[in-house]
């Protein structure tokens, strides 16, 4: 017997309904808005890795089961032969687009999120430092509040954001207190702090970002900029960053990853064990196969997969999130791990555990992927090609229950 649960129902009734297997999202006579049926569901948080149906109602995941009667849904998408996963979370992107010559802060090099995220299966992008405390409100009005894609932010420790050149070298504009102030004003959308592109010998950008992170209780993401002897990378990941902080651009050529014999340096495993998050952050200059292939062969894998999406990276070897995921898949990472490090793991890193899974009641962010098999070429940032036999492509993207991408019309009547 199905039971209607109202907004005033007590917790005990809600628990009883869920345990009984009836969706608390729907009343007795209502239908699901969308049923994605017959797909192979991979949901790392909930340990699901099998063919199941996923039902959506009122913008939420309403039911996940072996078989759901299609007559209960207003719309049905046939995902037979496809993979159904939580909406992808791109931990490193640049979407503070605008009309000024200011690099990735209200500039031309940043990109419009809705033009790129849905077609790659991405439902959440995290802008990595485009805005600082001085212009975050503009970023929110101009991009965050206007986008179908969920846009979150690592706020830059530089008050002016990622405007490039001398702006990002200005120690006087790196203010922990004012950064914390802005985070506390926007706790739902600012999920961390970014420091990037610093060329000087000082540790100040990292240490000020970490101090702000401590005060605001959010993680710090570091793009180390120019690698210098005065601030060794090993010290960054073993001494200056905290467990839960992030180093992005893991496979950048400048990272001292391999010794002269081509062996992975042990301190990297030590840093990973102490909780440092190593993020791909592919970009237009930060994914070298000469680093990625020997490192992964020896068991050093990134914790999270991200694009460093911007107008330059998307037309080079990076292309989009599905392509970057495919590169890791062809390096030998299992499909389950590729999905986990593109969904649930980044959601945990930014402390947004409402995202990255298909639990009943969670936001209905769902991606349907097709895994092509054949011969494909993948390009790194220096133009070198590596062949692969598998390639992921987004067939359907659902954000908060709304279909925002349907490549081949699998949800169309």
Helices and strands as residue ranges (DSSP letters): H 11-19, E 34-43, G 44-46, E 48-57, E 60-65, G 70-72, E 76-78, E 83-86, E 88-93, E 97-100, E 107-107, G 113-115, G 118-120, E 122-128, H 136-142, G 144-146, E 150-156, G 165-169, G 171-173, H 176-185, E 190-196, H 204-216, E 219-223, H 233-235, I 236-240, E 246-247, H 266-273, E 277-278, H 289-297, G 313-315, H 321-331, H 335-340, H 344-349, E 366-379, E 385-399, E 402-406
